[in-house]
Amino acid sequence: MVWQDNYLHQIVRIDGGQRTQLAKYQQKANGQLVEADASQFYHLFYEYDKHGRLIRWHDHYHTWARYEYDAIGR
């Protein structure tokens, strides 16, 4: 695992000296995950509201989920 600024940045497999990136993660400066890419399995994108709450994730294959919160953030 490769860490950058206290956040997981990559998962790498090293086998016989061969280095293979299995997954890569990208965060905003505040730590919110914005992208997760494991090209063999998934490529996900994350969106947040002005309060920093996750409101949506989606992939390249038209799969998505949306999250809504009530007035007190539940």
N, CA, C and O atoms as a printed pandas DataFrame, in Angstrom:
     atom_number atom_name residue_name chain_id  residue_number  x_coord  y_coord  z_coord
0              1         N          MET        A               1    0.840   -1.172    0.000
1              2        CA          MET        A               1    0.000    0.000    0.000
2              3         C          MET        A               1    0.887    1.238    0.000
3              4         O          MET        A               1    1.934    1.286    0.646
4              5         N          VAL        A               2    0.434    2.222   -0.740
5              6        CA          VAL        A               2    1.156    3.487   -0.834
6              7         C          VAL        A               2    0.265    4.571   -0.239
7              8         O          VAL        A               2   -0.879    4.748   -0.657
8              9         N          TRP        A               3    0.800    5.291    0.736
9             10        CA          TRP        A               3    0.065    6.352    1.415
10            11         C          TRP        A               3    0.615    7.700    0.971
11            12         O          TRP        A               3    1.816    7.850    0.750
12            13         N          GLN        A               4   -0.274    8.678    0.845
13            14        CA          GLN        A               4    0.134   10.030    0.487
14            15         C          GLN        A               4   -0.695   10.998    1.326
15            16         O          GLN        A               4   -1.925   10.938    1.306
16            17         N          ASP        A               5   -0.044   11.872    2.049
17            18        CA          ASP        A               5   -0.728   12.842    2.923
18            19         C          ASP        A               5   -1.720   12.155    3.867
19            20         O          ASP        A               5   -2.836   12.638    4.059
20            21         N          ASN        A               6   -1.312   11.040    4.449
21            22        CA          ASN        A               6   -2.115   10.267    5.409
22            23         C          ASN        A               6   -3.321    9.564    4.806
23            24         O          ASN        A               6   -4.174    9.078    5.550
24            25         N          TYR        A               7   -3.420    9.493    3.479
25            26        CA          TYR        A               7   -4.535    8.819    2.815
26            27         C          TYR        A               7   -3.997    7.713    1.916
27            28         O          TYR        A               7   -2.917    7.825    1.335
28            29         N          LEU        A               8   -4.777    6.646    1.820
29            30        CA          LEU        A               8   -4.400    5.563    0.924
30            31         C          LEU        A               8   -4.433    6.075   -0.508
31            32         O          LEU        A               8   -5.461    6.577   -0.963
32            33         N          HIS        A               9   -3.330    5.957   -1.215
33            34        CA          HIS        A               9   -3.208    6.477   -2.573
34            35         C          HIS        A               9   -3.196    5.350   -3.609
35            36         O          HIS        A               9   -3.789    5.487   -4.679
36            37         N          GLN        A              10   -2.530    4.245   -3.299
37            38        CA          GLN        A              10   -2.438    3.130   -4.240
38            39         C          GLN        A              10   -2.350    1.809   -3.500
39            40         O          GLN        A              10   -1.875    1.731   -2.367
40            41         N          ILE        A              11   -2.821    0.780   -4.175
41            42        CA          ILE        A              11   -2.547   -0.585   -3.756
42            43         C          ILE        A              11   -1.724   -1.202   -4.875
43            44         O          ILE        A              11   -2.153   -1.249   -6.028
44            45         N          VAL        A              12   -0.544   -1.671   -4.521
45            46        CA          VAL        A              12    0.412   -2.179   -5.502
46            47         C          VAL        A              12    0.795   -3.602   -5.130
47            48         O          VAL        A              12    1.025   -3.906   -3.960
48            49         N          ARG        A              13    0.861   -4.468   -6.128
49            50        CA          ARG        A              13    1.349   -5.832   -5.912
50            51         C          ARG        A              13    2.754   -5.911   -6.491
51            52         O          ARG        A              13    3.002   -5.499   -7.624
52            53         N          ILE        A              14    3.665   -6.448   -5.691
53            54        CA          ILE        A              14    5.036   -6.656   -6.155
54            55         C          ILE        A              14    5.291   -8.150   -6.121
55            56         O          ILE        A              14    5.243   -8.775   -5.061
56            57         N          ASP        A              15    5.560   -8.715   -7.282
57            58        CA          ASP        A              15    5.747  -10.155   -7.419
58            59         C          ASP        A              15    6.987  -10.389   -8.271
59            60         O          ASP        A              15    7.002  -10.075   -9.461
60            61         N          GLY        A              16    8.016  -10.938   -7.659
61            62        CA          GLY        A              16    9.251  -11.194   -8.393
62            63         C          GLY        A              16    9.864   -9.940   -8.980
63            64         O          GLY        A              16   10.449   -9.976  -10.063
64            65         N          GLY        A              17    9.734   -8.836   -8.273
65            66        CA          GLY        A              17   10.282   -7.574   -8.755
66            67         C          GLY        A              17    9.356   -6.835   -9.704
67            68         O          GLY        A              17    9.604   -5.673  -10.023
68            69         N          GLN        A              18    8.302   -7.482  -10.157
69            70        CA          GLN        A              18    7.326   -6.852  -11.055
70            71         C          GLN        A              18    6.309   -6.080  -10.219
71            72         O          GLN        A              18    5.694   -6.643   -9.314
72            73         N          ARG        A              19    6.133   -4.810  -10.514
73            74        CA          ARG        A              19    5.224   -3.937   -9.762
74            75         C          ARG        A              19    3.950   -3.726  -10.585
75            76         O          ARG        A              19    4.012   -3.260  -11.723
76            77         N          THR        A              20    2.800   -4.069  -10.004
77            78        CA          THR        A              20    1.516   -3.917  -10.682
78            79         C          THR        A              20    0.578   -3.096   -9.800
79            80         O          THR        A              20    0.326   -3.455   -8.649
80            81         N          GLN        A              21    0.067   -1.999  -10.341
81            82        CA          GLN        A              21   -0.887   -1.182   -9.592
82            83         C          GLN        A              21   -2.254   -1.853   -9.655
83            84         O          GLN        A              21   -2.790   -2.072  -10.742
84            85         N          LEU        A              22   -2.814   -2.176   -8.509
85            86        CA          LEU        A              22   -4.121   -2.819   -8.444
86            87         C          LEU        A              22   -5.249   -1.807   -8.283
87            88         O          LEU        A              22   -6.346   -2.004   -8.804
88            89         N          ALA        A              23   -4.977   -0.731   -7.563
89            90        CA          ALA        A              23   -5.997    0.298   -7.346
90            91         C          ALA        A              23   -5.322    1.629   -7.065
91            92         O          ALA        A              23   -4.206    1.687   -6.549
92            93         N          LYS        A              24   -6.025    2.693   -7.416
93            94        CA          LYS        A              24   -5.531    4.046   -7.169
94            95         C          LYS        A              24   -6.695    4.875   -6.630
95            96         O          LYS        A              24   -7.824    4.765   -7.108
96            97         N          TYR        A              25   -6.404    5.704   -5.630
97            98        CA          TYR        A              25   -7.428    6.514   -4.980
98            99         C          TYR        A              25   -7.020    7.977   -5.028
99           100         O          TYR        A              25   -5.842    8.313   -4.905
100          101         N          GLN        A              26   -8.015    8.845   -5.207
101          102        CA          GLN        A              26   -7.749   10.283   -5.249
102          103         C          GLN        A              26   -8.679   10.976   -4.259
103          104         O          GLN        A              26   -9.884   10.724   -4.239
104          105         N          GLN        A              27   -8.102   11.850   -3.441
105          106        CA          GLN        A              27   -8.863   12.598   -2.449
106          107         C          GLN        A              27   -8.717   14.093   -2.683
107          108         O          GLN        A              27   -7.744   14.556   -3.278
108          109         N          LYS        A              28   -9.712   14.840   -2.197
109          110        CA          LYS        A              28   -9.591   16.296   -2.144
110          111         C          LYS        A              28   -8.645   16.644   -1.001
111          112         O          LYS        A              28   -8.265   15.773   -0.218
112          113         N          ALA        A              29   -8.267   17.903   -0.905
113          114        CA          ALA        A              29   -7.372   18.345    0.168
114          115         C          ALA        A              29   -7.969   18.080    1.550
115          116         O          ALA        A              29   -7.229   17.886    2.514
116          117         N          ASN        A              30   -9.304   18.071    1.658
117          118        CA          ASN        A              30   -9.958   17.833    2.950
118          119         C          ASN        A              30  -10.123   16.344    3.261
119          120         O          ASN        A              30  -10.693   15.985    4.291
120          121         N          GLY        A              31   -9.630   15.485    2.381
121          122        CA          GLY        A              31   -9.669   14.045    2.618
122          123         C          GLY        A              31  -10.827   13.308    1.991
123          124         O          GLY        A              31  -10.864   12.078    2.036
124          125         N          GLN        A              32  -11.775   14.018    1.406
125          126        CA          GLN        A              32  -12.908   13.341    0.778
126          127         C          GLN        A              32  -12.444   12.543   -0.439
127          128         O          GLN        A              32  -11.735   13.055   -1.305
128          129         N          LEU        A              33  -12.852   11.302   -0.483
129          130        CA          LEU        A              33  -12.536   10.451   -1.622
130          131         C          LEU        A              33  -13.327   10.929   -2.828
131          132         O          LEU        A              33  -14.549   11.047   -2.750
132          133         N          VAL        A              34  -12.655   11.207   -3.946
133          134        CA          VAL        A              34  -13.350   11.651   -5.150
134          135         C          VAL        A              34  -13.292   10.623   -6.269
135          136         O          VAL        A              34  -14.126   10.637   -7.174
136          137         N          GLU        A              35  -12.308    9.728   -6.208
137          138        CA          GLU        A              35  -12.184    8.739   -7.277
138          139         C          GLU        A              35  -11.478    7.498   -6.750
139          140         O          GLU        A              35  -10.506    7.588   -6.000
140          141         N          ALA        A              36  -11.983    6.346   -7.153
141          142        CA          ALA        A              36  -11.363    5.065   -6.829
142          143         C          ALA        A              36  -11.291    4.273   -8.124
143          144         O          ALA        A              36  -12.312    4.025   -8.765
144          145         N          ASP        A              37  -10.090    3.880   -8.505
145          146        CA          ASP        A              37   -9.891    3.215   -9.792
146          147         C          ASP        A              37   -9.132    1.909   -9.611
147          148         O          ASP        A              37   -7.937    1.905   -9.314
148          149         N          ALA        A              38   -9.835    0.814   -9.791
149          150        CA          ALA        A              38   -9.224   -0.511   -9.885
150          151         C          ALA        A              38   -9.617   -0.990  -11.275
151          152         O          ALA        A              38  -10.603   -1.709  -11.438
152          153         N          SER        A              39   -8.849   -0.590  -12.264
153          154        CA          SER        A              39   -9.253   -0.681  -13.666
154          155         C          SER        A              39   -9.766   -2.049  -14.092
155          156         O          SER        A              39  -10.573   -2.131  -15.018
156          157         N          GLN        A              40   -9.331   -3.109  -13.458
157          158        CA          GLN        A              40   -9.832   -4.431  -13.821
158          159         C          GLN        A              40  -11.230   -4.680  -13.274
159          160         O          GLN        A              40  -11.936   -5.557  -13.773
160          161         N          PHE        A              41  -11.647   -3.922  -12.252
161          162        CA          PHE        A              41  -12.907   -4.225  -11.584
162          163         C          PHE        A              41  -13.880   -3.051  -11.518
163          164         O          PHE        A              41  -15.081   -3.239  -11.712
164          165         N          TYR        A              42  -13.387   -1.853  -11.249
165          166        CA          TYR        A              42  -14.294   -0.712  -11.081
166          167         C          TYR        A              42  -13.539    0.597  -11.256
167          168         O          TYR        A              42  -12.315    0.650  -11.143
168          169         N          HIS        A              43  -14.287    1.637  -11.531
169          170        CA          HIS        A              43  -13.788    3.010  -11.549
170          171         C          HIS        A              43  -14.939    3.857  -11.021
171          172         O          HIS        A              43  -15.912    4.103  -11.733
172          173         N          LEU        A              44  -14.829    4.299   -9.784
173          174        CA          LEU        A              44  -15.914    4.991   -9.100
174          175         C          LEU        A              44  -15.580    6.462   -8.876
175          176         O          LEU        A              44  -14.423    6.834   -8.686
176          177         N          PHE        A              45  -16.618    7.283   -8.904
177          178        CA          PHE        A              45  -16.501    8.715   -8.672
178          179         C          PHE        A              45  -17.471    9.096   -7.555
179          180         O          PHE        A              45  -18.584    8.574   -7.494
180          181         N          TYR        A              46  -17.053   10.005   -6.673
181          182        CA          TYR        A              46  -17.843   10.373   -5.500
182          183         C          TYR        A              46  -18.106   11.871   -5.500
183          184         O          TYR        A              46  -17.239   12.667   -5.861
184          185         N          GLU        A              47  -19.326   12.246   -5.087
185          186        CA          GLU        A              47  -19.712   13.661   -5.017
186          187         C          GLU        A              47  -20.254   13.966   -3.619
187          188         O          GLU        A              47  -20.847   13.108   -2.966
188          189         N          TYR        A              48  -20.035   15.210   -3.174
189          190        CA          TYR        A              48  -20.401   15.629   -1.819
190          191         C          TYR        A              48  -21.197   16.923   -1.869
191          192         O          TYR        A              48  -21.069   17.703   -2.813
192          193         N          ASP        A              49  -22.020   17.150   -0.850
193          194        CA          ASP        A              49  -22.754   18.414   -0.767
194          195         C          ASP        A              49  -21.905   19.467   -0.046
195          196         O          ASP        A              49  -20.769   19.197    0.345
196          197         N          LYS        A              50  -22.466   20.663    0.125
197          198        CA          LYS        A              50  -21.705   21.764    0.736
198          199         C          LYS        A              50  -21.369   21.508    2.200
199          200         O          LYS        A              50  -20.532   22.206    2.773
200          201         N          HIS        A              51  -22.014   20.511    2.812
201          202        CA          HIS        A              51  -21.733   20.151    4.203
202          203         C          HIS        A              51  -20.716   19.012    4.301
203          204         O          HIS        A              51  -20.401   18.547    5.396
204          205         N          GLY        A              52  -20.208   18.569    3.152
205          206        CA          GLY        A              52  -19.208   17.512    3.135
206          207         C          GLY        A              52  -19.766   16.106    3.205
207          208         O          GLY        A              52  -19.020   15.153    3.427
208          209         N          ARG        A              53  -21.074   15.965    3.017
209          210        CA          ARG        A              53  -21.705   14.642    3.080
210          211         C          ARG        A              53  -21.744   14.014    1.693
211          212         O          ARG        A              53  -21.986   14.694    0.696
212          213         N          LEU        A              54  -21.505   12.728    1.646
213          214        CA          LEU        A              54  -21.585   12.002    0.380
214          215         C          LEU        A              54  -23.011   12.072   -0.143
215          216         O          LEU        A              54  -23.953   11.725    0.570
216          217         N          ILE        A              55  -23.178   12.522   -1.397
217          218        CA          ILE        A              55  -24.520   12.591   -1.973
218          219         C          ILE        A              55  -24.684   11.684   -3.191
219          220         O          ILE        A              55  -25.810   11.381   -3.585
220          221         N          ARG        A              56  -23.578   11.249   -3.793
221          222        CA          ARG        A              56  -23.707   10.418   -4.989
222          223         C          ARG        A              56  -22.387    9.737   -5.290
223          224         O          ARG        A              56  -21.314   10.302   -5.075
224          225         N          TRP        A              57  -22.481    8.516   -5.790
225          226        CA          TRP        A              57  -21.330    7.869   -6.402
226          227         C          TRP        A              57  -21.811    7.272   -7.715
227          228         O          TRP        A              57  -22.985    6.932   -7.863
228          229         N          HIS        A              58  -20.901    7.149   -8.659
229          230        CA          HIS        A              58  -21.261    6.557   -9.949
230          231         C          HIS        A              58  -20.027    5.945  -10.582
231          232         O          HIS        A              58  -18.897    6.220  -10.176
232          233         N          ASP        A              59  -20.262    5.111  -11.583
233          234        CA          ASP        A              59  -19.158    4.501  -12.314
234          235         C          ASP        A              59  -19.312    4.795  -13.806
235          236         O          ASP        A              59  -20.164    5.588  -14.206
236          237         N          HIS        A              60  -18.483    4.151  -14.619
237          238        CA          HIS        A              60  -18.543    4.343  -16.073
238          239         C          HIS        A              60  -19.666    3.541  -16.726
239          240         O          HIS        A              60  -19.954    3.725  -17.909
240          241         N          TYR        A              61  -20.293    2.662  -15.970
241          242        CA          TYR        A              61  -21.269    1.741  -16.554
242          243         C          TYR        A              61  -22.701    2.107  -16.197
243          244         O          TYR        A              61  -23.579    1.245  -16.224
244          245         N          HIS        A              62  -22.951    3.341  -15.871
245          246        CA          HIS        A              62  -24.284    3.852  -15.560
246          247         C          HIS        A              62  -24.862    3.289  -14.262
247          248         O          HIS        A              62  -26.074    3.336  -14.052
248          249         N          THR        A              63  -24.016    2.766  -13.408
249          250        CA          THR        A              63  -24.444    2.358  -12.073
250          251         C          THR        A              63  -24.197    3.538  -11.145
251          252         O          THR        A              63  -23.141    4.167  -11.200
252          253         N          TRP        A              64  -25.166    3.833  -10.298
253          254        CA          TRP        A              64  -25.004    4.968   -9.403
254          255         C          TRP        A              64  -25.882    4.795   -8.174
255          256         O          TRP        A              64  -26.808    3.984   -8.157
256          257         N          ALA        A              65  -25.575    5.564   -7.162
257          258        CA          ALA        A              65  -26.403    5.635   -5.958
258          259         C          ALA        A              65  -26.433    7.089   -5.508
259          260         O          ALA        A              65  -25.434    7.804   -5.596
260          261         N          ARG        A              66  -27.581    7.505   -5.030
261          262        CA          ARG        A              66  -27.743    8.873   -4.538
262          263         C          ARG        A              66  -28.158    8.800   -3.074
263          264         O          ARG        A              66  -28.944    7.935   -2.688
264          265         N          TYR        A              67  -27.634    9.699   -2.270
265          266        CA          TYR        A              67  -27.939    9.744   -0.845
266          267         C          TYR        A              67  -28.595   11.079   -0.524
267          268         O          TYR        A              67  -28.151   12.127   -0.993
268          269         N          GLU        A              68  -29.649   11.036    0.277
269          270        CA          GLU        A              68  -30.326   12.249    0.721
270          271         C          GLU        A              68  -30.327   12.279    2.243
271          272         O          GLU        A              68  -30.333   11.237    2.899
272          273         N          TYR        A              69  -30.322   13.478    2.789
273          274        CA          TYR        A              69  -30.265   13.664    4.235
274          275         C          TYR        A              69  -31.444   14.511    4.682
275          276         O          TYR        A              69  -31.927   15.362    3.936
276          277         N          ASP        A              70  -31.900   14.274    5.896
277          278        CA          ASP        A              70  -32.984   15.094    6.433
278          279         C          ASP        A              70  -32.406   16.388    7.010
279          280         O          ASP        A              70  -31.206   16.640    6.907
280          281         N          ALA        A              71  -33.260   17.194    7.608
281          282        CA          ALA        A              71  -32.859   18.520    8.098
282          283         C          ALA        A              71  -31.769   18.476    9.159
283          284         O          ALA        A              71  -31.041   19.453    9.335
284          285         N          ILE        A              72  -31.644   17.359    9.867
285          286        CA          ILE        A              72  -30.596   17.272   10.892
286          287         C          ILE        A              72  -29.440   16.366   10.461
287          288         O          ILE        A              72  -28.640   15.929   11.289
288          289         N          GLY        A              73  -29.363   16.090    9.163
289          290        CA          GLY        A              73  -28.197   15.399    8.619
290          291         C          GLY        A              73  -28.193   13.893    8.704
291          292         O          GLY        A              73  -27.138   13.269    8.591
292          293         N          ARG        A              74  -29.367   13.290    8.902
293          294        CA          ARG        A              74  -29.415   11.824    8.953
294          295         C          ARG        A              74  -29.725   11.266    7.595
295          296         O          ARG        A              74  -29.809   10.049    7.432
